[in-house]
């Protein structure tokens, strides 16, 4: 039985306890993990490209002041984001939006909250050269990296190019980011048929997720995102997707984020305005914090009671995968001598 049909029955007021129990297997089939990770034909992932991209991801020499790296905001210990309501750019100046996670970004149709970039390669270059973020000049970054013999060797090995270019920098970072994929979570074991993998409360939450709470309308598929843009009623003047494509109807609309490892990524919303999972569930239950003409048609009061909201949160917590150790790379030094002394550390990446 399809989840949308179940929802129609629920809306009609039918007693669904037995029906929903029998439909669990059908629900699960919509959330099976994919067999592989997509990559473009002109940047197929190889061990050499991934190794190089990892170095660049953690290298602050890619920023204008040489004080920020991609990892400064996308911290592997914090589910590849940071704990701040909004990101901080160069000189620690507050930006307008929360740092989006790069977890499972390889599966995104577009990148960034407003979908301004069509690929991970574009996304890697965008913040690097943005005056408000890392504020790097492409020519300066190229000169710095070309002055490092080890980097020239790595780029030659990865891309068969003798000269480092900013385009190749973005490609390598994107190749590394495609390896940042959420691991197996209790929910995945449940999907495969292990009924003991999640609690009774979480099972009830899973049913609500697909029916009364209508979460699956947008948070669909194994990555729990439709890749589209919606105004969910967050109080903000930020117009999001609308100005990007010149469509007023999408003002205040932002990309549906993945719910994978969502319990590790507070606060929530494009501006970090919702402090906890319970807060963001309450926002949906209320039908948004503000009412606008652009509000998504799916955002309306849900009528969830306290127990049902708790069950939804219990389900969302089952999407957190086991931690993966991420070891910082040794960064190449600025001459042909020993590598720069960068201590290896391990992070429990979510």
C-alpha positions as CSV (number, residue, x, y, z in Angstrom):
1,X,0.0,0.0,0.0
2,X,1.5,3.4,-1.0
3,X,2.1,5.9,1.8
4,X,0.0,8.5,0.1
5,X,-3.0,6.2,0.1
6,X,-2.4,5.5,3.8
7,X,-2.4,9.3,4.3
8,X,-5.7,9.7,2.6
9,X,-7.2,7.0,4.8
10,X,-5.9,8.8,7.9
11,X,-7.3,12.1,6.7
12,X,-10.7,10.4,6.2
13,X,-10.6,9.2,9.8
14,X,-10.3,5.5,9.4
15,X,-9.0,3.3,12.2
16,X,-5.6,2.4,10.9
17,X,-3.8,0.4,13.5
18,X,-4.0,-2.9,11.7
19,X,-3.7,-1.3,8.3
20,X,-0.6,0.6,9.2
21,X,1.1,-2.5,10.7
22,X,0.6,-4.3,7.5
23,X,1.8,-1.4,5.5
24,X,5.2,-1.1,7.3
25,X,7.0,-3.3,4.7
26,X,5.7,-1.0,2.0
27,X,6.9,2.1,3.8
28,X,10.4,0.5,4.3
29,X,10.8,-0.1,0.6
30,X,10.9,3.6,-0.1
31,X,14.0,4.1,2.1
32,X,16.5,1.4,0.9
33,X,20.1,2.7,0.7
34,X,21.6,3.1,-2.8
35,X,24.3,0.8,-4.1
36,X,26.8,3.5,-4.9
37,X,27.6,7.2,-5.0
38,X,27.1,9.3,-8.2
39,X,30.0,11.2,-9.7
40,X,30.3,13.2,-13.0
41,X,32.1,11.6,-16.0
42,X,34.7,14.4,-15.9
43,X,35.6,13.9,-12.3
44,X,35.3,10.2,-11.6
45,X,36.5,9.4,-8.0
46,X,39.9,7.8,-7.6
47,X,42.0,7.2,-4.5
48,X,44.5,9.9,-5.7
49,X,41.8,12.5,-6.2
50,X,40.1,11.7,-2.9
51,X,43.5,11.9,-1.0
52,X,44.3,15.2,-2.7
53,X,40.8,16.6,-2.0
54,X,41.0,15.7,1.6
55,X,44.2,17.6,2.0
56,X,42.7,20.7,0.3
57,X,39.6,20.5,2.4
58,X,41.6,20.9,5.6
59,X,44.2,23.4,4.2
60,X,43.7,27.0,5.4
61,X,45.9,28.2,2.6
62,X,42.8,28.1,0.4
63,X,41.5,31.2,2.2
64,X,42.4,34.9,1.8
65,X,43.9,35.2,5.2
66,X,45.2,31.6,5.3
67,X,43.3,31.2,8.5
68,X,40.2,29.3,7.3
69,X,39.7,25.9,5.6
70,X,36.6,24.2,4.4
71,X,36.6,22.2,7.6
72,X,36.5,25.4,9.7
73,X,32.7,25.4,9.1
74,X,32.2,21.8,7.9
75,X,33.6,20.0,11.0
76,X,33.6,16.2,10.8
77,X,33.1,16.0,14.5
78,X,29.8,18.0,14.2
79,X,28.2,16.0,11.3
80,X,30.1,18.1,8.8
81,X,28.7,21.5,9.9
82,X,29.1,23.7,13.0
83,X,27.1,24.3,16.2
84,X,26.4,28.0,15.4
85,X,23.0,29.4,14.3
86,X,24.6,31.1,11.3
87,X,28.0,30.5,9.8
88,X,31.0,32.8,10.4
89,X,33.1,34.0,7.5
90,X,36.5,35.8,7.3
91,X,37.4,37.6,10.5
92,X,34.6,35.7,12.2
93,X,31.9,37.9,10.7
94,X,28.4,36.4,11.1
95,X,26.7,35.4,7.8
96,X,23.0,35.2,7.1
97,X,22.5,31.4,7.0
98,X,23.4,28.2,8.9
99,X,26.3,26.2,7.6
100,X,24.7,23.3,5.6
101,X,26.1,19.9,6.1
102,X,28.1,18.3,3.3
103,X,26.9,14.9,4.5
104,X,25.4,13.0,1.5
105,X,25.9,16.1,-0.6
106,X,26.8,13.9,-3.5
107,X,23.2,13.0,-3.8
108,X,21.9,16.6,-3.9
109,X,20.4,17.8,-7.2
110,X,21.6,21.3,-6.3
111,X,23.9,22.7,-3.6
112,X,23.5,25.3,-0.9
113,X,20.4,26.4,0.9
114,X,19.1,28.3,-2.2
115,X,20.4,25.8,-4.8
116,X,22.6,28.4,-6.5
117,X,25.2,25.8,-7.5
118,X,24.5,22.8,-9.8
119,X,27.4,20.6,-8.7
120,X,29.7,19.9,-5.9
121,X,32.6,21.3,-8.0
122,X,30.8,24.7,-8.2
123,X,30.0,24.5,-4.5
124,X,33.6,23.9,-3.6
125,X,34.7,27.0,-5.4
126,X,31.8,29.3,-4.4
127,X,32.5,29.7,-0.6
128,X,36.3,29.7,-1.3
129,X,36.1,32.8,-3.5
130,X,33.2,34.5,-1.7
131,X,34.3,37.8,-0.1
132,X,32.0,37.1,2.8
133,X,33.3,33.6,3.4
134,X,36.9,32.4,2.7
135,X,37.6,35.4,0.5
136,X,40.3,33.8,-1.6
137,X,41.6,35.1,-4.9
138,X,41.9,32.3,-7.4
139,X,45.2,33.5,-8.8
140,X,46.6,33.8,-5.3
141,X,45.5,30.3,-4.3
142,X,47.0,28.9,-7.6
143,X,50.3,30.7,-6.9
144,X,50.4,29.3,-3.3
145,X,49.8,25.7,-4.3
146,X,52.0,25.8,-7.4
147,X,54.8,26.9,-5.1
148,X,54.5,23.6,-3.1
149,X,56.3,20.8,-4.9
150,X,54.3,18.1,-3.2
151,X,51.0,19.6,-4.3
152,X,52.2,19.8,-7.8
153,X,53.1,16.1,-7.6
154,X,49.7,15.2,-6.2
155,X,47.8,17.1,-8.8
156,X,49.9,15.5,-11.6
157,X,49.1,12.1,-10.1
158,X,45.4,12.8,-9.7
159,X,44.6,14.7,-12.8
160,X,47.6,14.3,-15.1
161,X,48.1,18.1,-15.0
162,X,51.5,19.7,-14.3
163,X,50.1,23.0,-13.2
164,X,47.6,23.6,-10.3
165,X,44.5,25.5,-11.3
166,X,41.6,26.6,-9.3
167,X,39.3,24.4,-11.4
168,X,41.3,21.4,-10.4
169,X,41.2,22.4,-6.8
170,X,37.4,22.5,-6.9
171,X,37.4,19.1,-8.6
172,X,39.6,17.5,-6.0
173,X,37.6,18.9,-3.1
174,X,34.4,17.6,-4.7
175,X,35.9,14.2,-5.1
176,X,36.6,14.1,-1.4
177,X,33.2,15.4,-0.4
178,X,31.6,12.6,-2.4
179,X,33.1,10.2,0.2
180,X,31.2,11.9,3.0
181,X,28.3,9.6,3.1
182,X,26.3,8.7,6.2
183,X,26.9,5.2,7.5
184,X,24.4,2.5,8.5
185,X,21.9,3.7,11.1
186,X,19.5,1.7,13.3
187,X,16.8,2.7,10.8
188,X,18.7,1.0,8.0
189,X,18.7,-2.2,9.9
190,X,15.0,-1.8,10.5
191,X,14.5,-1.3,6.8
192,X,16.3,-4.5,6.1
193,X,13.8,-6.4,8.3
194,X,15.3,-6.2,11.9
195,X,12.3,-5.2,13.9
196,X,14.3,-4.9,17.0
197,X,16.7,-2.3,15.6
198,X,14.4,0.6,16.7
199,X,12.1,1.2,19.6
200,X,8.3,0.9,19.7
201,X,8.2,4.7,20.0
202,X,10.3,5.1,17.0
203,X,8.2,2.7,15.0
204,X,5.1,4.8,15.9
205,X,7.1,7.9,14.8
206,X,8.0,6.2,11.5
207,X,4.3,5.6,10.8
208,X,3.5,9.2,11.7
209,X,6.3,10.4,9.5
210,X,4.6,8.7,6.5
211,X,1.0,9.6,7.4
212,X,-0.4,12.2,9.8
213,X,2.7,14.3,10.1
214,X,3.2,14.3,6.3
215,X,7.0,14.6,6.7
216,X,7.6,12.1,3.8
217,X,6.0,14.5,1.4
218,X,9.3,16.4,1.2
219,X,11.7,14.3,3.3
220,X,11.5,11.4,0.9
221,X,13.7,8.5,-0.1
222,X,16.8,7.0,1.6
223,X,18.4,10.5,2.0
224,X,15.1,12.0,3.4
225,X,15.1,14.9,0.9
226,X,13.1,15.6,-2.3
227,X,15.9,18.0,-3.3
228,X,13.3,20.7,-3.8
229,X,12.6,24.1,-2.2
230,X,9.8,25.0,0.3
231,X,8.8,27.9,2.5
232,X,8.1,26.2,5.8
233,X,7.2,29.3,7.7
234,X,10.4,30.3,9.5
235,X,10.5,33.9,10.6
236,X,13.1,35.4,8.3
237,X,13.4,38.2,5.7
238,X,15.8,36.0,3.6
239,X,14.1,35.2,0.3
240,X,16.1,32.1,-0.4
241,X,15.4,30.4,-3.8
242,X,13.1,33.1,-5.3
243,X,15.8,35.6,-6.3
244,X,18.0,32.8,-7.6
245,X,15.6,31.8,-10.4
246,X,13.6,35.1,-10.5
247,X,10.3,33.5,-9.2
248,X,8.5,35.4,-6.5
249,X,6.5,32.3,-5.6
250,X,9.7,30.7,-4.3
251,X,10.6,33.6,-2.0
252,X,11.5,32.3,1.4
253,X,11.8,28.8,0.0
254,X,14.9,26.7,1.0
255,X,16.2,23.3,0.1
256,X,14.9,20.3,2.0
257,X,17.9,19.2,4.0
258,X,18.7,15.5,4.5
259,X,17.5,14.1,7.8
260,X,20.4,11.6,8.0
261,X,22.2,12.2,11.3
262,X,19.8,15.1,12.0
263,X,20.0,14.6,15.8
264,X,23.7,15.6,15.6
265,X,23.1,18.9,13.7
266,X,21.3,21.3,16.0
267,X,20.2,24.1,15.6
268,X,17.8,23.7,12.7
269,X,16.4,25.8,9.8
270,X,18.3,27.9,7.3
271,X,18.9,30.5,10.0
272,X,19.4,28.2,13.0
273,X,16.3,29.6,14.6
274,X,15.0,26.2,15.9
275,X,17.2,25.0,18.8
276,X,16.2,21.4,19.1
277,X,14.5,18.5,17.2
278,X,11.4,19.0,19.3
279,X,11.4,22.7,18.3
280,X,11.5,21.9,14.6
281,X,8.8,19.3,15.0
282,X,6.7,21.9,16.9
283,X,7.2,24.4,13.9
284,X,5.7,21.9,11.5
285,X,2.9,21.0,14.0
286,X,2.0,24.7,14.2
287,X,2.0,25.0,10.5
288,X,5.0,27.4,10.5
289,X,5.9,30.3,12.7
290,X,4.7,32.9,10.2
291,X,2.0,32.9,7.5
292,X,3.0,34.2,4.1
293,X,1.5,33.9,0.6
294,X,4.6,31.8,-0.4
295,X,4.1,29.3,2.4
296,X,4.2,25.7,1.0
297,X,0.8,24.2,0.6
298,X,2.0,21.2,2.7
299,X,2.6,23.4,5.7
300,X,-0.5,23.5,7.9
301,X,-1.4,22.6,11.5
302,X,-1.0,18.9,12.0
303,X,-2.8,18.4,15.3
304,X,0.0,16.2,16.8
305,X,-0.3,15.7,20.5
306,X,2.7,15.6,22.9
307,X,3.1,11.8,22.7
308,X,3.0,11.9,18.9
309,X,5.6,14.6,18.7
310,X,7.8,12.6,21.1
311,X,7.4,9.6,18.9
312,X,8.5,11.6,15.8
313,X,11.6,12.7,17.6
314,X,12.4,9.1,18.7
315,X,12.2,8.1,15.0
316,X,14.4,10.9,13.8
317,X,17.1,9.8,16.3
318,X,17.2,6.4,14.6
319,X,18.7,8.1,11.5
320,X,22.0,8.7,13.2
321,X,24.7,6.4,11.9
322,X,27.7,5.0,13.8
323,X,30.7,7.4,14.1
324,X,33.5,7.1,11.5
325,X,37.0,8.1,12.4
326,X,38.4,11.0,10.2
327,X,42.1,11.5,10.5
328,X,43.5,14.9,9.6
329,X,45.9,14.8,6.7
330,X,49.6,15.8,6.8
331,X,49.6,19.0,4.7
332,X,52.5,19.6,2.3
333,X,55.1,22.1,3.4
334,X,55.9,25.2,1.4
335,X,59.2,23.8,0.1
336,X,60.7,20.5,-1.0
337,X,61.7,19.7,2.6
338,X,59.7,17.8,5.2
339,X,55.9,18.1,5.3
340,X,54.4,20.8,7.5
341,X,54.1,19.6,11.0
342,X,50.4,19.0,11.3
343,X,49.5,16.7,14.1
344,X,47.1,13.9,13.3
345,X,43.9,13.8,15.2
346,X,40.8,11.7,15.1
347,X,37.3,13.0,15.0
348,X,34.1,11.0,15.6
349,X,32.4,12.1,12.4
350,X,28.7,11.6,12.2
